[in-house]
Amino acid sequence: MEAHAAGYAENLYLDSESRTYVEETGGANVLFVAKDGTLVVPKSHTDSILPSITRRSLVQVAQDLEIAVDERPVTWDEVASGAFVECGLCGTAAVISPVGEIHDDDTAVVFPDGHESSGPVMKRLRETLTGIQGGQIEDTHGWVCKIC
């Protein structure tokens, strides 16, 4: 509530045990892209991150596109250090929404591509998954079912 009252669109939760590891936001899972193009998917060491179908689908799509995927615990310090070039929030309704900045008191972590649109990796993942959902790209996983 404090984040929304301060004008922020979303809040980022860290693990409740140590407040060190990135977990998720109030309404979505978090994805990062490292400088080498690897999709970095935060993994909870306390098993508290929602196992979103959209997140799992995007990981599979990344693997299909031969994008390296690293599912592992991600520390806030790593995010704050500028280790990532893209950040997105994923969930059913939006698939992936770009993140332009994350603020922690007086510190702002900026993802330049996230201000106007998604960066190239997040954009490619979104376009591919929505293409599968819309029937423009072949569904090789049996995800899409025709309902009469």
DSSP file with accessible surface (Angstrom, degrees, kcal/mol):
  #  RESIDUE AA STRUCTURE BP1 BP2  ACC     N-H-->O    O-->H-N    N-H-->O    O-->H-N    TCO  KAPPA ALPHA  PHI   PSI    X-CA   Y-CA   Z-CA
    1    1 A M     >        0   0  192      0, 0.0     4,-2.5     0, 0.0     5,-0.2   0.000 360.0 360.0 360.0 -38.1    0.0    0.0    0.0
    2    2 A E  H  >  +     0   0  173      2,-0.2     4,-1.7     1,-0.2     6,-0.2   0.900 360.0  51.3 -64.6 -40.4    2.9    2.3    0.8
    3    3 A A  H  4>S+     0   0   27      2,-0.2     5,-2.5     1,-0.2    -1,-0.2   0.930 112.7  44.9 -62.9 -45.6    4.5    1.7   -2.6
    4    4 A H  H >45S+     0   0  100      1,-0.2     3,-1.6     3,-0.2    -2,-0.2   0.906 111.0  53.4 -65.9 -39.6    1.2    2.5   -4.5
    5    5 A A  H 3<5S+     0   0   91     -4,-2.5    -1,-0.2     1,-0.3    -2,-0.2   0.824 105.9  54.9 -63.9 -29.3    0.6    5.6   -2.3
    6    6 A A  T 3<5S-     0   0   68     -4,-1.7    -1,-0.3    -5,-0.2    -2,-0.2   0.419 127.5-100.0 -84.1   0.6    4.1    6.8   -3.3
    7    7 A G  T < 5S+     0   0   67     -3,-1.6     2,-0.2     1,-0.3    -3,-0.2   0.511  75.2 140.5  98.0   5.8    3.2    6.4   -7.0
    8    8 A Y      < -     0   0   99     -5,-2.5    -1,-0.3    -6,-0.2    -2,-0.1  -0.596  47.7-144.5 -85.0 144.7    4.8    3.1   -7.8
    9    9 A A  S    S+     0   0   93     -2,-0.2     2,-0.3     1,-0.1    -1,-0.1   0.764  78.3   2.4 -77.2 -25.8    3.0    0.7  -10.1
   10   10 A E        -     0   0   59     -7,-0.1     2,-0.4    16,-0.0    -1,-0.1  -0.939  65.5-126.8-154.1 167.9    4.1   -2.4   -8.3
   11   11 A N        -     0   0   35     -2,-0.3    15,-1.0    -3,-0.1     2,-0.5  -0.948  16.1-138.1-125.6 147.8    6.2   -3.7   -5.4
   12   12 A L  E     -A   25   0A  46     -2,-0.4     2,-0.4    13,-0.2    13,-0.2  -0.925  16.9-148.3-108.5 124.5    9.0   -6.2   -5.4
   13   13 A Y  E     -A   24   0A 115     11,-3.3    10,-2.9    -2,-0.5    11,-0.5  -0.752   6.3-159.9 -94.5 137.3    9.2   -8.7   -2.6
   14   14 A L  E     -A   22   0A  35     -2,-0.4     8,-0.2     8,-0.2    61,-0.1  -0.686  44.7 -73.5-101.7 164.7   12.4  -10.1   -1.2
   15   15 A D     >  -     0   0    1      6,-2.3     4,-1.6    -2,-0.3    -1,-0.1  -0.243  36.3-135.5 -60.4 145.4   12.5  -13.4    0.7
   16   16 A S  T  4 S+     0   0  112      1,-0.2    -1,-0.1     2,-0.2    -2,-0.0   0.733  97.3  61.3 -75.9 -19.4   11.0  -13.2    4.2
   17   17 A E  T  4 S-     0   0  140      1,-0.1    -1,-0.2     0, 0.0    -2,-0.0   0.950 130.4  -4.8 -74.3 -49.2   13.8  -15.1    5.8
   18   18 A S  T  4 S-     0   0   52      3,-0.1    -2,-0.2     0, 0.0    -1,-0.1   0.503  79.8-129.8-124.1  -9.3   16.8  -12.9    5.0
   19   19 A R  S  < S+     0   0  175     -4,-1.6    -3,-0.1     2,-0.1     3,-0.1   0.863  83.6 103.8  53.9  41.8   15.4  -10.0    2.8
   20   20 A T        +     0   0   51      1,-0.1    56,-3.2    -5,-0.1    57,-0.4   0.702  59.4  67.6-116.3 -38.4   18.2  -10.8    0.5
   21   21 A Y  B    S-B   75   0B  69     54,-0.3    -6,-2.3    55,-0.1    54,-0.3  -0.734  79.3-118.1-101.2 138.9   16.7  -12.7   -2.5
   22   22 A V  E     +A   14   0A   1     52,-3.2    52,-0.4    -2,-0.3    -8,-0.2  -0.503  37.3 168.4 -69.3 132.6   14.3  -11.4   -5.1
   23   23 A E  E     -     0   0A  10    -10,-2.9     7,-0.5     1,-0.4     2,-0.3   0.730  45.7 -66.4-108.0 -80.3   11.0  -13.4   -4.9
   24   24 A E  E     -A   13   0A  44    -11,-0.5   -11,-3.3     5,-0.2    -1,-0.4  -0.919  44.5 -95.5-161.6-178.7    8.2  -11.8   -7.0
   25   25 A T  E     -A   12   0A   9      3,-2.8   -13,-0.2    -2,-0.3     3,-0.1  -0.505  46.9 -91.7-102.2-179.0    6.0   -8.8   -7.1
   26   26 A G  S    S+     0   0   47    -15,-1.0   -14,-0.1     1,-0.2     3,-0.1   0.793 122.3  16.4 -63.0 -26.9    2.5   -8.3   -5.7
   27   27 A G  S    S+     0   0   60    -16,-0.2     2,-0.3     1,-0.1    -1,-0.2   0.364 124.2  26.3-130.6   6.9    0.9   -9.4   -9.0
   28   28 A A  S    S-     0   0   19     -3,-0.1    -3,-2.8    63,-0.1     2,-0.2  -0.992  71.8 -98.3-161.8 164.5    3.5  -11.2  -11.1
   29   29 A N  E     -C   90   0C   4     61,-2.2    61,-2.5    -2,-0.3     2,-0.4  -0.548  40.4-125.1 -83.7 158.8    6.7  -13.2  -11.4
   30   30 A V  E     -C   89   0C   4     -7,-0.5     2,-0.3    59,-0.2    59,-0.2  -0.861  24.0-175.1-110.4 138.9   10.0  -11.4  -12.2
   31   31 A L  E     -C   88   0C   0     57,-2.6    57,-2.4    -2,-0.4     2,-0.3  -0.977   3.8-167.0-128.8 146.4   12.3  -12.2  -15.0
   32   32 A F  E     -CD  87  40C   0      8,-2.6     8,-3.2    -2,-0.3     2,-0.5  -0.902  13.3-144.0-126.9 159.0   15.7  -10.7  -15.8
   33   33 A V  E     -CD  86  39C   1     53,-2.1    52,-2.7    -2,-0.3    53,-1.2  -0.996  20.0-141.0-123.2 124.7   18.1  -10.7  -18.7
   34   34 A A  E >   -C   84   0C  19      4,-2.6     3,-2.4    -2,-0.5    50,-0.2  -0.306  32.4 -98.7 -75.9 166.9   21.8  -10.8  -18.0
   35   35 A K  T 3  S+     0   0  154     48,-0.9    -1,-0.1     1,-0.3    49,-0.1   0.791 124.1  56.4 -59.2 -27.1   24.3   -8.8  -20.1
   36   36 A D  T 3  S-     0   0  125      2,-0.1    -1,-0.3     1,-0.0    -2,-0.0   0.383 123.7-102.2 -88.0   6.0   25.1  -11.9  -22.1
   37   37 A G  S <  S+     0   0   28     -3,-2.4     2,-0.2     1,-0.3    -2,-0.1   0.431  72.1 147.3  91.1   0.0   21.4  -12.4  -23.1
   38   38 A T        -     0   0   21     29,-0.1    -4,-2.6     1,-0.1     2,-0.6  -0.493  50.3-126.9 -70.4 133.7   20.7  -15.2  -20.6
   39   39 A L  E     -De  33  69C   0     29,-3.0    31,-3.0    -6,-0.2     2,-0.6  -0.741  25.5-157.9 -79.1 119.7   17.2  -15.3  -19.2
   40   40 A V  E     -De  32  70C   1     -8,-3.2    -8,-2.6    -2,-0.6    31,-0.2  -0.914   7.2-168.6-106.8 120.1   17.6  -15.3  -15.4
   41   41 A V  E     - e   0  71C   0     29,-2.3    31,-1.7    -2,-0.6   -10,-0.1  -0.935  24.2-123.5-112.4 112.1   14.6  -16.6  -13.6
   42   42 A P  E     - e   0  72C   3      0, 0.0     2,-0.5     0, 0.0   -12,-0.1  -0.306  25.7-162.9 -57.2 133.8   14.6  -16.0   -9.8
   43   43 A K        -     0   0  120     29,-1.6     2,-0.3   -21,-0.0    31,-0.2  -0.984  17.0-126.4-119.7 130.0   14.3  -19.3   -7.9
   44   44 A S    >   -     0   0   14     -2,-0.5     3,-0.7     1,-0.1   -21,-0.1  -0.582   7.2-156.3 -79.8 132.7   13.3  -19.2   -4.2
   45   45 A H  T 3  S+     0   0   81     -2,-0.3    -1,-0.1     1,-0.2     0, 0.0   0.584 101.3  47.4 -81.0  -6.9   15.5  -20.9   -1.7
   46   46 A T  T 3  S-     0   0   50      0, 0.0    -1,-0.2     0, 0.0    -2,-0.1   0.277 112.0-120.2-111.4   7.8   12.4  -21.1    0.5
   47   47 A D  S <  S+     0   0  150     -3,-0.7    -2,-0.1     1,-0.1    -4,-0.0   0.862  74.9 126.2  58.4  42.0   10.1  -22.4   -2.2
   48   48 A S        +     0   0   56      2,-0.1     2,-0.4     3,-0.0    -1,-0.1   0.424  32.0 106.1-111.7   1.8    7.8  -19.5   -1.9
   49   49 A I  S    S-     0   0   15      1,-0.1    -5,-0.1   -26,-0.0   -20,-0.1  -0.681  80.0-108.7 -83.9 133.4    7.6  -18.1   -5.4
   50   50 A L        -     0   0  108     -2,-0.4     2,-2.3     1,-0.1    -1,-0.1  -0.391  24.8-130.4 -58.8 126.3    4.3  -18.9   -7.2
   51   51 A P        -     0   0   78      0, 0.0    -1,-0.1     0, 0.0    -2,-0.0  -0.438  35.4-163.0 -81.0  71.6    5.0  -21.5   -9.9
   52   52 A S     >  -     0   0   13     -2,-2.3     4,-2.4     1,-0.1     5,-0.2  -0.230  23.8-142.2 -60.5 136.8    3.2  -19.5  -12.6
   53   53 A I  H  > S+     0   0  115      2,-0.2     4,-2.7     1,-0.2     5,-0.2   0.895 105.0  53.6 -64.3 -39.2    2.2  -21.3  -15.8
   54   54 A T  H  > S+     0   0   12      2,-0.2     4,-2.6     1,-0.2     5,-0.2   0.940 108.9  48.1 -63.0 -44.7    3.2  -18.2  -17.8
   55   55 A R  H  > S+     0   0   30      1,-0.2     4,-2.2     2,-0.2    -2,-0.2   0.944 113.3  47.4 -60.4 -46.2    6.6  -18.2  -16.2
   56   56 A R  H  X S+     0   0  130     -4,-2.4     4,-2.1     1,-0.2    -1,-0.2   0.895 112.2  50.6 -63.1 -39.0    7.1  -21.9  -17.0
   57   57 A S  H  X S+     0   0   18     -4,-2.7     4,-2.7     2,-0.2    -1,-0.2   0.909 109.3  50.3 -64.8 -42.1    5.9  -21.4  -20.5
   58   58 A L  H  X S+     0   0    0     -4,-2.6     4,-2.6     2,-0.2    -2,-0.2   0.881 108.5  52.6 -65.8 -35.8    8.3  -18.5  -21.1
   59   59 A V  H  X S+     0   0   10     -4,-2.2     4,-2.4     2,-0.2    -1,-0.2   0.940 111.5  46.7 -62.8 -44.1   11.2  -20.6  -19.8
   60   60 A Q  H  X S+     0   0   61     -4,-2.1     4,-2.7     2,-0.2    -2,-0.2   0.925 111.8  50.4 -64.5 -42.3   10.2  -23.3  -22.3
   61   61 A V  H  X S+     0   0    0     -4,-2.7     4,-2.1     2,-0.2    -1,-0.2   0.924 109.4  51.6 -61.6 -43.5    9.9  -20.8  -25.1
   62   62 A A  H  <>S+     0   0    0     -4,-2.6     5,-3.2     1,-0.2    -1,-0.2   0.938 110.9  47.6 -59.2 -45.2   13.3  -19.4  -24.3
   63   63 A Q  H ><5S+     0   0   95     -4,-2.4     3,-1.6     1,-0.2    -1,-0.2   0.913 110.0  52.5 -63.0 -41.4   14.8  -22.9  -24.4
   64   64 A D  H 3<5S+     0   0   70     -4,-2.7    -1,-0.2     1,-0.3    -2,-0.2   0.844 109.9  49.1 -60.5 -35.3   13.0  -23.5  -27.7
   65   65 A L  T 3<5S-     0   0   41     -4,-2.1    -1,-0.3    -5,-0.2    -2,-0.2   0.341 118.9-114.6 -85.5   5.3   14.6  -20.3  -29.1
   66   66 A E  T < 5 +     0   0  181     -3,-1.6     2,-0.5     1,-0.3    -3,-0.2   0.808  64.9 150.3  61.1  34.2   18.0  -21.4  -27.8
   67   67 A I      < -     0   0   20     -5,-3.2    -1,-0.3    -6,-0.2    -2,-0.1  -0.848  53.2-113.0 -90.4 128.3   18.2  -18.6  -25.3
   68   68 A A        -     0   0   59     -2,-0.5   -29,-3.0    -3,-0.1     2,-0.4  -0.377  32.5-156.8 -61.8 138.7   20.2  -19.7  -22.3
   69   69 A V  E     -e   39   0C  38    -31,-0.2     2,-0.5     2,-0.0   -29,-0.2  -0.983  11.9-172.2-122.6 132.5   18.1  -20.0  -19.1
   70   70 A D  E     -e   40   0C  64    -31,-3.0   -29,-2.3    -2,-0.4     2,-0.7  -0.923   1.9-171.4-126.2 101.8   19.4  -19.7  -15.6
   71   71 A E  E     +e   41   0C  88     -2,-0.5   -31,-0.1   -31,-0.2    -2,-0.0  -0.866  37.8 120.9 -94.1 112.5   16.9  -20.5  -12.9
   72   72 A R  E     -e   42   0C  61    -31,-1.7   -29,-1.6    -2,-0.7     2,-0.1  -0.981  69.4 -69.8-162.3 162.8   18.6  -19.6   -9.6
   73   73 A P        -     0   0   53      0, 0.0     2,-0.5     0, 0.0   -29,-0.1  -0.435  47.0-157.5 -61.8 136.8   18.3  -17.5   -6.5
   74   74 A V        -     0   0    0    -52,-0.4   -52,-3.2   -31,-0.2     2,-0.2  -0.985   6.5-142.0-119.9 124.7   18.9  -13.8   -7.4
   75   75 A T  B  >  -B   21   0B  38     -2,-0.5     4,-1.7   -54,-0.3   -54,-0.3  -0.541  16.8-127.6 -85.2 152.7   20.0  -11.4   -4.7
   76   76 A W  H  > S+     0   0   26    -56,-3.2     4,-3.2     1,-0.2     5,-0.2   0.894 111.9  59.7 -61.6 -38.3   18.8   -7.8   -4.5
   77   77 A D  H  > S+     0   0  122    -57,-0.4     4,-1.6     1,-0.2    -1,-0.2   0.883 102.7  52.3 -58.9 -36.8   22.5   -6.8   -4.4
   78   78 A E  H  4>S+     0   0   47      2,-0.2     5,-1.5    -3,-0.2     4,-0.3   0.925 111.8  45.4 -64.2 -43.8   23.0   -8.4   -7.8
   79   79 A V  H ><5S+     0   0    1     -4,-1.7     3,-1.8     1,-0.2     5,-0.4   0.954 113.2  50.0 -63.0 -48.3   20.0   -6.5   -9.2
   80   80 A A  H 3<5S+     0   0   39     -4,-3.2    -1,-0.2     1,-0.3    -2,-0.2   0.775 100.7  65.1 -64.6 -24.2   21.2   -3.2   -7.7
   81   81 A S  T 3<5S-     0   0   88     -4,-1.6    -1,-0.3    -5,-0.2    -2,-0.2   0.585 115.9-110.7 -75.8  -9.2   24.7   -3.7   -9.1
   82   82 A G  T < 5S+     0   0   30     -3,-1.8    -3,-0.2    -4,-0.3    -2,-0.1   0.704  70.4 143.4  87.6  21.5   23.4   -3.4  -12.6
   83   83 A A      < +     0   0   27     -5,-1.5   -48,-0.9    -4,-0.1     2,-0.4   0.687  57.8  64.3 -68.3 -16.8   24.0   -7.0  -13.5
   84   84 A F  E     -C   34   0C   9     -5,-0.4   -50,-0.2    -6,-0.2     3,-0.1  -0.873  54.9-169.2-117.3 143.4   20.8   -7.1  -15.6
   85   85 A V  E    S+     0   0C  59    -52,-2.7    28,-0.5    -2,-0.4     2,-0.3   0.591  77.7  32.7-101.9 -16.0   19.9   -5.3  -18.8
   86   86 A E  E     -C   33   0C   8    -53,-1.2   -53,-2.1    26,-0.1     2,-0.3  -0.989  58.8-175.3-138.7 151.3   16.2   -6.2  -19.0
   87   87 A C  E     +C   32   0C   6     12,-0.4    12,-2.1    -2,-0.3     2,-0.3  -0.992   9.6 173.2-143.6 140.0   13.5   -6.8  -16.4
   88   88 A G  E     -CF  31  98C   0    -57,-2.4   -57,-2.6    -2,-0.3     2,-0.5  -0.987  26.4-135.2-144.9 155.6   10.0   -7.9  -16.9
   89   89 A L  E     -CF  30  97C  28      8,-2.6     8,-3.0    -2,-0.3     2,-0.4  -0.940  27.3-160.3-109.0 131.9    7.0   -9.0  -15.0
   90   90 A C  E     +CF  29  96C   1    -61,-2.5   -61,-2.2    -2,-0.5     2,-0.3  -0.903  24.9 128.3-121.2 145.7    5.1  -12.0  -16.3
   91   91 A G  E  >  - F   0  95C  17      4,-0.9     4,-2.2    -2,-0.4   -63,-0.1  -0.964  64.1 -77.3-175.2 176.0    1.6  -13.3  -15.7
   92   92 A T  T  4 S+     0   0  123     -2,-0.3    -1,-0.1     1,-0.2     4,-0.1   0.900 119.3  41.9 -57.0 -50.6   -1.5  -14.5  -17.4
   93   93 A A  T  4 S+     0   0  105      1,-0.2    -1,-0.2     2,-0.1     3,-0.1   0.919 128.2  24.8 -70.7 -43.5   -3.0  -11.2  -18.5
   94   94 A A  T  4 S-     0   0   36      1,-0.2     2,-2.3     3,-0.0    -1,-0.2   0.616  79.3-154.4 -98.1 -13.8    0.1   -9.3  -19.7
   95   95 A V  E  < S-F   91   0C   8     -4,-2.2    -4,-0.9     2,-0.1     2,-0.4  -0.500  81.4  -0.5  65.4 -76.7    2.4  -12.2  -20.6
   96   96 A I  E     -F   90   0C   4     -2,-2.3    -6,-0.2    -6,-0.2    22,-0.1  -0.973  68.4-167.6-139.0 128.3    5.4   -9.9  -20.0
   97   97 A S  E     -F   89   0C  48     -8,-3.0    -8,-2.6    -2,-0.4    -2,-0.1  -0.950  28.4-118.3-110.4 133.3    5.3   -6.3  -19.0
   98   98 A P  E     -F   88   0C  54      0, 0.0     2,-0.5     0, 0.0   -10,-0.2  -0.344  18.2-147.4 -70.9 149.7    8.5   -4.3  -19.2
   99   99 A V        -     0   0   19    -12,-2.1   -12,-0.4     1,-0.1    15,-0.3  -0.980  15.1-179.2-115.8 126.6   10.1   -2.7  -16.1
  100  100 A G        +     0   0   11     -2,-0.5    11,-3.1    14,-0.4     2,-0.3   0.780  66.9   2.7 -93.7 -33.8   11.9    0.5  -16.5
  101  101 A E  E     -G  110   0D  80      9,-0.2     2,-0.4    13,-0.2    -1,-0.3  -0.996  49.7-155.9-153.0 149.9   13.1    1.1  -13.0
  102  102 A I  E     -G  109   0D  24      7,-2.2     7,-3.2    -2,-0.3     2,-0.4  -1.000  21.7-155.5-125.7 128.1   13.2   -0.4   -9.6
  103  103 A H  E     +G  108   0D  73     -2,-0.4     2,-0.4     5,-0.2     5,-0.2  -0.853  17.7 179.9-108.1 140.6   13.6    2.0   -6.6
  104  104 A D  E >   -G  107   0D  70      3,-2.9     3,-2.6    -2,-0.4     2,-0.2  -0.885  68.7 -64.6-135.4  98.2   14.9    1.2   -3.2
  105  105 A D  T 3  S-     0   0  143     -2,-0.4    -1,-0.1     1,-0.3     0, 0.0  -0.379 122.6  -9.8  54.4-116.6   14.8    4.3   -1.1
  106  106 A D  T 3  S+     0   0  169     -2,-0.2     2,-0.4    -3,-0.1    -1,-0.3   0.455 119.4  93.3 -90.1  -0.1   17.3    6.7   -2.9
  107  107 A T  E <   -G  104   0D  71     -3,-2.6    -3,-2.9     2,-0.0     2,-0.5  -0.791  54.0-168.9 -97.2 134.0   18.7    4.0   -5.2
  108  108 A A  E     -G  103   0D  47     -2,-0.4     2,-0.6    -5,-0.2    -5,-0.2  -0.989   9.7-157.8-123.2 124.3   17.2    3.5   -8.7
  109  109 A V  E     -G  102   0D  10     -7,-3.2    -7,-2.2    -2,-0.5     2,-0.4  -0.907  22.0-154.9 -96.7 121.5   18.1    0.5  -10.8
  110  110 A V  E     -G  101   0D  73     -2,-0.6    -9,-0.2    -9,-0.2     3,-0.1  -0.848  22.5-171.6-109.3 133.9   17.3    1.5  -14.4
  111  111 A F    >   -     0   0    1    -11,-3.1     3,-2.0    -2,-0.4     4,-0.3  -0.906  15.0-160.8-116.2  94.6   16.5   -0.8  -17.3
  112  112 A P  G >  S+     0   0   96      0, 0.0     3,-1.2     0, 0.0     4,-0.4   0.828  86.4  52.4 -52.6 -39.7   16.6    1.6  -20.3
  113  113 A D  G 3> S+     0   0   79    -28,-0.5     4,-1.3     1,-0.2     3,-0.4   0.734  98.7  68.3 -69.3 -19.3   14.6   -0.6  -22.7
  114  114 A G  G <4 S+     0   0   12     -3,-2.0   -14,-0.4   -15,-0.3    -1,-0.2   0.539  82.5  72.6 -81.0  -4.1   11.8   -1.0  -20.1
  115  115 A H  T <4 S+     0   0   88     -3,-1.2    -1,-0.2    -4,-0.3    -2,-0.1   0.902 116.2  12.9 -78.0 -40.5   10.6    2.6  -20.2
  116  116 A E  T  4 S-     0   0  182     -4,-0.4     2,-0.3    -3,-0.4    -2,-0.2   0.743 134.3 -23.6-105.3 -35.1    8.9    2.6  -23.6
  117  117 A S  S  < S-     0   0   69     -4,-1.3    -1,-0.4   -18,-0.1     2,-0.1  -0.927  83.0 -61.3-160.3-176.5    8.7   -1.1  -24.4
  118  118 A S        -     0   0   20     -2,-0.3    -4,-0.1     1,-0.1   -30,-0.1  -0.414  52.9-108.7 -75.7 156.0   10.3   -4.4  -23.7
  119  119 A G     >  -     0   0    5    -32,-0.2     4,-2.8    -2,-0.1     5,-0.2  -0.190  44.4 -88.9 -72.6 174.8   14.0   -5.1  -24.5
  120  120 A P  H  > S+     0   0   88      0, 0.0     4,-2.1     0, 0.0     5,-0.1   0.855 124.2  45.7 -61.9 -37.2   14.9   -7.4  -27.3
  121  121 A V  H  > S+     0   0   24      2,-0.2     4,-2.4     1,-0.2     5,-0.2   0.959 116.3  44.0 -72.0 -49.0   14.9  -10.7  -25.3
  122  122 A M  H  > S+     0   0    1      1,-0.2     4,-2.6     2,-0.2     5,-0.2   0.905 114.0  52.3 -61.6 -39.1   11.6  -10.0  -23.5
  123  123 A K  H  X S+     0   0  109     -4,-2.8     4,-2.8     1,-0.2     5,-0.2   0.928 109.8  48.2 -62.8 -44.9   10.0   -8.8  -26.7
  124  124 A R  H  X S+     0   0  117     -4,-2.1     4,-2.1    -5,-0.2    -1,-0.2   0.905 112.5  48.7 -63.4 -41.8   11.0  -12.0  -28.6
  125  125 A L  H  X S+     0   0    0     -4,-2.4     4,-2.6     2,-0.2     5,-0.2   0.934 113.6  46.6 -63.2 -45.7    9.7  -14.2  -25.8
  126  126 A R  H  X S+     0   0   96     -4,-2.6     4,-2.8     1,-0.2     5,-0.3   0.933 112.8  48.7 -63.0 -47.7    6.4  -12.3  -25.6
  127  127 A E  H  X S+     0   0  107     -4,-2.8     4,-1.8    -5,-0.2    -1,-0.2   0.891 113.5  48.0 -62.0 -37.2    5.9  -12.3  -29.4
  128  128 A T  H  X S+     0   0   23     -4,-2.1     4,-2.2    -5,-0.2    -2,-0.2   0.951 113.6  45.0 -70.3 -47.2    6.7  -16.1  -29.6
  129  129 A L  H  X S+     0   0    4     -4,-2.6     4,-2.7     1,-0.2    -2,-0.2   0.941 115.9  46.1 -64.9 -43.6    4.4  -17.1  -26.7
  130  130 A T  H  X S+     0   0   41     -4,-2.8     4,-2.3    -5,-0.2     6,-0.2   0.855 109.9  56.1 -68.5 -29.8    1.5  -14.9  -28.0
  131  131 A G  H  X>S+     0   0    6     -4,-1.8     6,-1.8    -5,-0.3     5,-1.6   0.897 109.2  45.9 -64.8 -39.5    2.1  -16.3  -31.5
  132  132 A I  H ><5S+     0   0    9     -4,-2.2     3,-1.1     4,-0.2    -2,-0.2   0.946 113.3  49.4 -65.5 -46.6    1.7  -19.8  -30.2
  133  133 A Q  H 3<5S+     0   0  108     -4,-2.7    -2,-0.2     1,-0.3    -1,-0.2   0.864 114.3  45.6 -61.4 -35.4   -1.4  -18.8  -28.2
  134  134 A G  H 3<5S-     0   0   46     -4,-2.3    -1,-0.3    -5,-0.2    -2,-0.2   0.468 113.8-114.4 -89.1  -3.2   -2.9  -17.1  -31.3
  135  135 A G  T <<5S+     0   0   60     -3,-1.1    -3,-0.2    -4,-0.6    -4,-0.1   0.493  87.9 111.2  85.9   4.0   -2.1  -19.9  -33.7
  136  136 A Q  S   <S+     0   0  147     -5,-1.6     2,-0.4    -6,-0.2    -4,-0.2   0.739  78.4  46.8 -80.6 -23.4    0.5  -18.0  -35.8
  137  137 A I  S    S-     0   0   70     -6,-1.8    -2,-0.3    -9,-0.1    -1,-0.1  -0.968 101.1-101.6-119.7 136.6    3.4  -20.1  -34.5
  138  138 A E        -     0   0  157     -2,-0.4     2,-0.9     1,-0.1    -6,-0.1  -0.290  27.8-134.2 -59.6 134.5    3.2  -23.9  -34.3
  139  139 A D        +     0   0   38      1,-0.1     3,-0.3    -7,-0.1    -1,-0.1  -0.807  29.2 172.3 -90.2 103.3    2.4  -25.3  -30.8
  140  140 A T  S    S+     0   0   90     -2,-0.9    -1,-0.1     1,-0.2    -2,-0.1   0.412  72.4  57.6 -92.5   2.5    4.9  -28.1  -30.4
  141  141 A H  S    S-     0   0   63      0, 0.0    -1,-0.2     0, 0.0    -2,-0.0   0.418 106.3-114.2-112.7  -2.4    4.0  -28.6  -26.7
  142  142 A G  S    S+     0   0   61     -3,-0.3    -2,-0.1     2,-0.0    -3,-0.0   0.802  73.4 132.5  73.2  29.8    0.3  -29.3  -26.8
  143  143 A W        +     0   0   93      1,-0.0     2,-0.5     2,-0.0    -1,-0.0   0.798  52.6  69.2 -82.1 -31.2   -0.5  -26.1  -25.0
  144  144 A V        -     0   0   73    -12,-0.0     2,-0.4    -5,-0.0    -5,-0.1  -0.794  60.5-174.7 -99.3 128.5   -3.3  -24.9  -27.3
  145  145 A C        -     0   0  100     -2,-0.5     2,-0.4     2,-0.0    -2,-0.0  -0.982  23.1-129.7-122.5 129.8   -6.6  -26.8  -27.5
  146  146 A K        -     0   0  194     -2,-0.4     2,-0.5     1,-0.0    -2,-0.0  -0.646  21.8-163.0 -78.3 128.6   -9.4  -25.9  -29.9
  147  147 A I              0   0  153     -2,-0.4    -2,-0.0     0, 0.0    -1,-0.0  -0.961 360.0 360.0-115.3 124.1  -12.7  -25.5  -28.2
  148  148 A C              0   0  160     -2,-0.5    -2,-0.0     0, 0.0     0, 0.0  -0.508 360.0 360.0 -86.1 360.0  -15.8  -25.6  -30.4
